[in-house]
Amino acid sequence: MVKKVIGKLVYEAGPTWIEPYIRQRLAASLKGRHYEVLWSDQCVLIGSTTALNLRHHSDFMVSYSIDDPFGTRDRNKFLLYRKSLKLYDLAVVVREPNITEAYSHGARKVLRVFMSADEKAHLPLMLNQEEKARWSSEVAFIGTWMPERGPLLSRLIELGVPITLYGNRWQKAKEWPVIKKAWRGPGLTGDDYVKAIQAAKLCLGLLSKGNRDLHTSRSAEIPYIGSLLCAERTAEHVEMYHEDKEAVFWSSPEECVAKCFALLSDRSNRKAIAQAGRKRCLTNGLLNESIMETILNTLFEQERVPLHSLGKSESHLPCAPSN
């Protein structure tokens, strides 16, 4: 409950009020320690003062954000992130517009990568008959409610697509009276997430319009797990997979319905597309270790930003270097 309240406050008011506490906790954790790389994985609670102090504990600092820190969906959540970008050696983003936006906020070096699946967490599992029966579905979607998703899913359901839905906050949708018949429970994690995707005949890959998505992590996770990706047609999806051979795309609910019914009635084609999609995912290197290698290679190709060029940390701050 406390975590949920803090998250709501950060979302609405921004994280400035909690940064001093985060700075103190980091100071205690990092005291006397030094690292080659400090990696900020979407750390929205780290502002300029904290980031400057963290530089005393590392040779390089990298910031990675999978969300859209310059968009409008997350209100004030990324307020400190944007202010502290100039203190990182490398800012990593996953959207093309974020490149120029990061530079406009003072980033020194920006790298854009695609979102990726995890080699271990999303590895296909050996399912027994009980697990197959438990998680089997025709068309699955696993994801949180967002305003644009309600009209789409309700339309698919009204047109007869056998949807199985897992996700949070769907009760907020005005289309809930239609959608609730497809809802099977809150969002899934861990092995349950993998099982639900693996046991589905095909999986929807829906975008977040507020996040300016042209692909998502599911665009890699679904094929890697071994299911068929059925997603909105975008320039990035078409770049990632050969349409109708490695994944299936659509531009309207009606086209999605037609694609779903065609795939559900053709097991051999469905299986062939899923297998080809997984092979392409591997070929594209859409996996965490491959992306991490790209990031670190880019990071180490440049010179470390010297501390004297960033300003001096005041001696009374918790993260000031120890003697």
Backbone hydrogen bonds, N-H to C=O, Kabsch-Sander energy under -0.5 kcal/mol:
donor,donor_aa,acceptor,acceptor_aa,energy
5,V,1,M,-2.2
6,I,2,V,-2.6
7,G,3,K,-2.4
8,K,4,K,-1.9
9,L,5,V,-2.3
10,V,6,I,-2.6
11,Y,7,G,-2.1
12,E,8,K,-2.4
13,A,9,L,-3.0
14,G,9,L,-0.7
14,G,10,V,-1.1
18,I,15,P,-1.3
19,E,15,P,-1.0
19,E,16,T,-0.7
22,I,18,I,-1.8
23,R,19,E,-2.8
24,Q,20,P,-1.9
25,R,21,Y,-2.1
26,L,22,I,-2.5
27,A,23,R,-2.3
28,A,24,Q,-2.1
29,S,25,R,-2.0
30,L,26,L,-2.5
31,K,27,A,-1.0
33,R,30,L,-2.6
35,Y,57,H,-2.8
38,L,60,F,-2.3
39,W,37,V,-0.5
40,S,38,L,-0.6
40,S,62,V,-3.2
41,D,39,W,-0.9
42,Q,40,S,-1.3
42,Q,64,Y,-2.6
44,V,42,Q,-1.6
46,I,43,C,-1.2
47,G,45,L,-0.7
51,A,47,G,-2.7
52,L,48,S,-2.6
53,N,49,T,-1.9
54,L,50,T,-2.2
55,R,51,A,-1.2
56,H,53,N,-1.3
57,H,54,L,-2.1
58,S,55,R,-1.2
59,D,35,Y,-1.6
60,F,36,E,-1.8
62,V,38,L,-2.3
63,S,90,L,-2.6
64,Y,40,S,-3.0
65,S,92,V,-1.9
71,G,68,D,-1.4
72,T,210,G,-0.6
73,R,210,G,-1.0
75,R,72,T,-1.2
76,N,11,Y,-2.0
77,K,74,D,-2.6
79,L,76,N,-1.7
82,R,78,F,-2.3
83,K,79,L,-1.3
84,S,80,L,-1.8
85,L,81,Y,-0.8
87,L,84,S,-2.1
88,Y,85,L,-1.8
89,D,61,M,-1.8
90,L,61,M,-1.4
91,A,109,K,-2.8
92,V,63,S,-3.8
92,V,90,L,-0.5
93,V,111,L,-2.5
98,N,95,R,-0.8
99,I,95,R,-0.5
99,I,96,E,-1.5
100,T,96,E,-0.6
101,E,97,P,-1.7
102,A,98,N,-2.7
103,Y,99,I,-2.0
104,S,100,T,-2.1
105,H,101,E,-0.8
105,H,102,A,-0.8
106,G,103,Y,-1.8
107,A,102,A,-2.2
108,R,88,Y,-0.6
111,L,91,A,-2.5
113,V,93,V,-2.4
117,A,286,L,-2.4
122,H,118,D,-1.7
123,L,120,K,-1.4
127,L,125,L,-0.9
132,K,128,N,-2.5
133,A,129,Q,-2.2
134,R,130,E,-2.2
135,W,131,E,-2.4
136,S,132,K,-1.5
137,S,199,A,-1.3
139,V,162,P,-1.6
140,A,202,L,-2.2
141,F,164,T,-2.3
143,G,141,F,-0.5
143,G,166,Y,-2.5
145,W,168,N,-2.5
149,R,146,M,-2.1
150,G,146,M,-1.1
152,L,148,E,-0.8
153,L,149,R,-2.6
154,S,150,G,-2.5
155,R,151,P,-1.8
156,L,152,L,-2.3
157,I,153,L,-2.5
158,E,154,S,-2.4
159,L,155,R,-1.7
160,G,157,I,-1.6
161,V,156,L,-2.4
163,I,161,V,-1.8
164,T,139,V,-2.5
165,L,182,A,-2.7
166,Y,141,F,-2.2
167,G,185,G,-2.5
172,K,169,R,-1.8
173,A,170,W,-1.5
176,W,173,A,-1.8
178,V,175,E,-1.8
179,I,175,E,-2.3
180,K,176,W,-3.1
181,K,178,V,-0.7
182,A,179,I,-2.3
183,W,179,I,-0.9
184,R,165,L,-3.5
185,G,165,L,-0.6
192,D,189,T,-0.9
193,Y,189,T,-1.0
193,Y,190,G,-0.5
194,V,190,G,-1.5
195,K,191,D,-3.0
196,A,192,D,-2.3
197,I,193,Y,-1.7
198,Q,194,V,-3.0
199,A,195,K,-2.4
200,A,197,I,-0.9
201,K,137,S,-1.7
202,L,138,E,-1.2
203,C,228,L,-2.9
204,L,140,A,-2.7
205,G,230,C,-1.9
206,L,204,L,-0.6
209,K,207,L,-0.7
211,N,208,S,-0.6
212,R,209,K,-1.6
213,D,208,S,-2.1
214,L,215,H,-0.5
219,S,216,T,-1.3
220,A,217,S,-1.5
221,E,217,S,-2.6
222,I,218,R,-2.1
224,Y,220,A,-2.1
225,I,221,E,-2.7
226,G,222,I,-1.3
227,S,222,I,-2.1
229,L,227,S,-0.5
230,C,203,C,-2.8
230,C,228,L,-0.5
231,A,229,L,-0.5
231,A,248,V,-2.2
232,E,205,G,-1.1
233,R,250,W,-3.3
234,T,232,E,-0.5
237,H,214,L,-0.6
238,V,234,T,-2.3
239,E,235,A,-1.4
240,M,236,E,-2.0
241,Y,237,H,-2.3
243,E,241,Y,-0.6
244,D,247,A,-3.0
245,K,242,H,-1.8
246,E,242,H,-2.9
247,A,242,H,-0.9
248,V,229,L,-2.8
250,W,231,A,-1.3
256,C,252,S,-2.4
257,V,253,P,-2.6
258,A,254,E,-2.1
259,K,255,E,-2.4
260,C,256,C,-2.7
261,F,257,V,-2.5
262,A,258,A,-2.0
263,L,259,K,-2.3
264,L,260,C,-2.6
265,S,261,F,-1.2
266,D,263,L,-1.3
270,R,266,D,-2.3
271,K,267,R,-2.6
272,A,268,S,-2.1
273,I,269,N,-2.5
274,A,270,R,-2.0
275,Q,271,K,-2.3
276,A,272,A,-2.4
277,G,273,I,-2.6
278,R,274,A,-2.0
279,K,275,Q,-2.0
280,R,276,A,-2.2
281,C,277,G,-2.3
282,L,278,R,-2.0
283,T,279,K,-2.4
284,N,280,R,-2.8
285,G,281,C,-0.5
285,G,282,L,-0.9
286,L,281,C,-2.2
287,L,285,G,-1.5
288,N,117,A,-2.4
291,I,287,L,-2.4
292,M,288,N,-3.1
293,E,289,E,-2.1
294,T,290,S,-1.9
295,I,291,I,-2.3
296,L,292,M,-2.7
297,N,293,E,-2.4
298,T,294,T,-2.0
299,L,295,I,-2.4
300,F,296,L,-2.6
301,E,297,N,-0.8
302,Q,299,L,-1.1
309,S,306,P,-1.3
310,L,307,L,-2.0
311,G,307,L,-0.7
317,L,314,E,-1.7
320,A,317,L,-1.9
